[in-house]
């Protein structure tokens, strides 16, 4: 097993601490490992990505923003992290 030392911003550390305190993850190591696995899965899925579909989906998002239907970055990231945590909890429950 290899060991890495990383430095993370305080706001990201707060997210890690909150997830561990809530019981969603047992440790920082577990949360980071899960994130790496999710990123690898997403990367692998990107190899088979339909670029025409992606362009259409991006245009839908642009149109929504033009209509004022967007959310700010922190709100979006909070929702994204919440969904990732839910998936991680579900994955742990099936193993």
VEXNU-381624 format. One line per field, with one value per atom (N, C-alpha, C): residue number from 1; atom name; x, y, z. Coordinates in steps of 0.02 Angstrom, whole numbers. Atoms other than C-alpha are relative to their C-alpha. Layout:
<pts>
num <- c(NUM; ...)
atomo <- c(CA; ...)
X <- c(X; ...)
Y <- c(Y; ...)
Z <- c(Z; ...)
</pts>
This chain:
<pts>
num <- c(1; 1; 1; 2; 2; 2; 3; 3; 3; 4; 4; 4; 5; 5; 5; 6; 6; 6; 7; 7; 7; 8; 8; 8; 9; 9; 9; 10; 10; 10; 11; 11; 11; 12; 12; 12; 13; 13; 13; 14; 14; 14; 15; 15; 15; 16; 16; 16; 17; 17; 17; 18; 18; 18; 19; 19; 19; 20; 20; 20; 21; 21; 21; 22; 22; 22; 23; 23; 23; 24; 24; 24; 25; 25; 25; 26; 26; 26; 27; 27; 27; 28; 28; 28; 29; 29; 29; 30; 30; 30; 31; 31; 31; 32; 32; 32; 33; 33; 33; 34; 34; 34; 35; 35; 35; 36; 36; 36; 37; 37; 37; 38; 38; 38; 39; 39; 39; 40; 40; 40; 41; 41; 41; 42; 42; 42; 43; 43; 43; 44; 44; 44; 45; 45; 45; 46; 46; 46; 47; 47; 47; 48; 48; 48; 49; 49; 49; 50; 50; 50; 51; 51; 51; 52; 52; 52; 53; 53; 53; 54; 54; 54; 55; 55; 55; 56; 56; 56; 57; 57; 57; 58; 58; 58; 59; 59; 59; 60; 60; 60; 61; 61; 61; 62; 62; 62; 63; 63; 63; 64; 64; 64; 65; 65; 65; 66; 66; 66; 67; 67; 67; 68; 68; 68; 69; 69; 69; 70; 70; 70; 71; 71; 71; 72; 72; 72; 73; 73; 73; 74; 74; 74; 75; 75; 75; 76; 76; 76; 77; 77; 77; 78; 78; 78; 79; 79; 79; 80; 80; 80; 81; 81; 81; 82; 82; 82; 83; 83; 83; 84; 84; 84; 85; 85; 85; 86; 86; 86; 87; 87; 87; 88; 88; 88; 89; 89; 89; 90; 90; 90; 91; 91; 91; 92; 92; 92; 93; 93; 93; 94; 94; 94; 95; 95; 95)
atomo <- c(N; CA; C; N; CA; C; N; CA; C; N; CA; C; N; CA; C; N; CA; C; N; CA; C; N; CA; C; N; CA; C; N; CA; C; N; CA; C; N; CA; C; N; CA; C; N; CA; C; N; CA; C; N; CA; C; N; CA; C; N; CA; C; N; CA; C; N; CA; C; N; CA; C; N; CA; C; N; CA; C; N; CA; C; N; CA; C; N; CA; C; N; CA; C; N; CA; C; N; CA; C; N; CA; C; N; CA; C; N; CA; C; N; CA; C; N; CA; C; N; CA; C; N; CA; C; N; CA; C; N; CA; C; N; CA; C; N; CA; C; N; CA; C; N; CA; C; N; CA; C; N; CA; C; N; CA; C; N; CA; C; N; CA; C; N; CA; C; N; CA; C; N; CA; C; N; CA; C; N; CA; C; N; CA; C; N; CA; C; N; CA; C; N; CA; C; N; CA; C; N; CA; C; N; CA; C; N; CA; C; N; CA; C; N; CA; C; N; CA; C; N; CA; C; N; CA; C; N; CA; C; N; CA; C; N; CA; C; N; CA; C; N; CA; C; N; CA; C; N; CA; C; N; CA; C; N; CA; C; N; CA; C; N; CA; C; N; CA; C; N; CA; C; N; CA; C; N; CA; C; N; CA; C; N; CA; C; N; CA; C; N; CA; C; N; CA; C; N; CA; C; N; CA; C; N; CA; C; N; CA; C; N; CA; C; N; CA; C; N; CA; C; N; CA; C; N; CA; C; N; CA; C)
X <- c(43; 0; 45; -39; 64; -34; 25; 45; 13; -6; 14; -16; 17; 14; -31; 33; -110; -19; 23; -158; -65; 64; -339; -23; 25; -426; -45; 41; -517; -73; 70; -688; -11; 6; -656; 10; -10; -591; -64; 64; -755; -50; 45; -850; 18; -23; -744; -21; 17; -768; -75; 73; -957; -22; 19; -971; 20; -22; -871; -42; 41; -967; -70; 68; -1131; -3; -2; -1075; -2; 2; -1081; 65; -65; -897; 34; -34; -790; 65; -64; -632; 10; -20; -553; 25; -26; -464; -56; 56; -629; -34; 34; -706; 43; -45; -554; 3; -2; -543; -64; 64; -728; -1; -3; -702; 43; -45; -558; -33; 35; -660; -55; 52; -806; 30; -32; -688; 24; -23; -614; -58; 60; -787; -25; 22; -835; 47; -49; -675; -9; 11; -706; -63; 63; -884; 10; -14; -816; 30; -29; -725; -54; 55; -894; -54; 48; -977; -22; 30; -1093; 5; -13; -1031; -60; 60; -1191; -49; 45; -1293; 25; -29; -1173; -12; 13; -1189; -72; 71; -1379; -14; 10; -1374; 30; -31; -1254; -43; 43; -1369; -62; 57; -1515; 20; -24; -1411; 10; -10; -1363; -67; 67; -1546; -31; 27; -1595; 32; -34; -1463; -25; 26; -1524; -69; 66; -1698; 3; -8; -1627; -14; 16; -1653; 61; -61; -1474; 5; -15; -1406; 73; -70; -1246; 44; -48; -1089; -2; 1; -1090; -63; 61; -1272; 4; -8; -1235; 47; -49; -1081; -27; 30; -1175; -47; 45; -1308; 38; -41; -1177; 33; -32; -1083; -51; 52; -1246; -19; 17; -1290; 57; -58; -1113; 1; 1; -1127; -56; 56; -1297; 19; -21; -1224; 52; -51; -1076; -31; 34; -1189; -37; 37; -1298; 48; -48; -1144; 27; -25; -1079; -52; 53; -1247; -10; 8; -1244; 60; -59; -1072; 4)
Y <- c(-59; 0; 62; -62; 173; 55; -55; 327; 66; -67; 504; 51; -56; 667; 53; -50; 794; 60; -60; 971; 21; -19; 1024; 66; -64; 1192; -11; 6; 1226; -16; 13; 1226; -73; 71; 1052; -43; 36; 993; 0; -4; 1053; -50; 49; 945; -71; 66; 794; -11; 6; 827; -11; 7; 845; -70; 67; 683; -54; 49; 588; 5; -10; 665; -27; 24; 617; -77; 72; 436; -26; 21; 436; -37; 32; 387; -12; 16; 306; 40; -35; 404; 43; -40; 531; -46; 47; 387; -32; 33; 301; 48; -49; 460; 16; -15; 501; -59; 59; 323; -6; 3; 327; 53; -53; 493; -19; 21; 422; -54; 52; 270; 30; -33; 380; 39; -38; 490; -47; 48; 337; -28; 24; 270; 52; -54; 439; 7; -5; 443; -56; 58; 269; 9; -11; 316; 52; -52; 468; -28; 30; 353; -21; 23; 297; 54; -55; 467; 18; -22; 516; 76; -72; 689; 40; -36; 737; 7; -3; 694; 52; -49; 796; 71; -68; 948; 21; -15; 937; 15; -10; 922; 66; -65; 1069; 58; -54; 1174; 8; -4; 1131; 41; -37; 1196; 74; -69; 1354; 36; -29; 1386; 12; -9; 1360; 60; -58; 1485; 65; -60; 1610; 19; -14; 1594; 15; -14; 1625; -59; 60; 1446; -33; 29; 1417; 8; -7; 1398; 21; -21; 1471; -61; 55; 1366; -37; 36; 1327; -43; 38; 1271; -63; 57; 1160; -52; 47; 1084; -36; 32; 1051; -56; 51; 956; -58; 52; 862; -44; 38; 811; -42; 38; 758; -63; 58; 645; -51; 46; 572; -38; 33; 536; -52; 48; 452; -62; 57; 342; -42; 36; 297; -41; 36; 250; -60; 55; 145; -55; 49; 60; -41; 35; 17; -48; 42; -55; -63; 59; -176; -47; 43; -244; -32)
Z <- c(0; 0; 0; 5; -43; 41; -41; 68; -35; 28; 4; 55; -44; 101; -44; 40; 36; 44; -34; 82; -34; 28; 61; 30; -27; 80; 60; -61; 244; -16; 15; 160; -20; 18; 89; 63; -63; 259; 41; -36; 335; -28; 31; 211; 23; -23; 258; 73; -71; 444; 11; -6; 423; -21; 23; 325; 50; -50; 455; 63; -61; 601; -9; 13; 518; -3; 6; 505; -71; 70; 316; -19; 12; 316; 67; -62; 449; 9; -4; 407; -62; 58; 291; -55; 49; 206; -40; 34; 167; -48; 43; 97; -61; 55; -10; -49; 43; -76; -41; 36; -121; -55; 50; -211; -59; 54; -311; -43; 38; -360; -43; 38; -413; -59; 54; -514; -55; 49; -599; -40; 35; -639; -50; 44; -712; -60; 53; -813; -50; 45; -882; -40; 35; -925; -55; 49; -1018; -64; 60; -1138; -49; 42; -1204; -8; -1; -1198; -71; 63; -1339; -3; 2; -1386; -24; 22; -1478; 58; -57; -1324; 49; -46; -1217; -23; 27; -1332; 12; -11; -1320; 74; -71; -1131; 23; -17; -1117; -24; 26; -1226; 44; -46; -1111; 61; -58; -965; -15; 20; -1058; -5; 7; -1101; 69; -68; -918; 34; -29; -863; -30; 34; -992; 27; -27; -915; 75; -71; -740; 45; -38; -683; 32; -28; -625; 75; -71; -449; 6; -10; -377; 12; -5; -369; 66; -63; -182; 10; -6; -189; -44; 45; -339; 30; -27; -257; 62; -59; -94; -21; 25; -191; -31; 31; -290; 52; -53; -133; 38; -34; -50; -40; 42; -197; 0; -2; -196; 67; -65; -10; 3; 1; -35; -40; 41; -173; 38; -38; -62; 56; -54; 83; -29; 32; -33; -22; 23; -105; 58; -58; 68; 29; -27; 116; -41; 43; -31; 5; -6; 14; 68)
</pts>
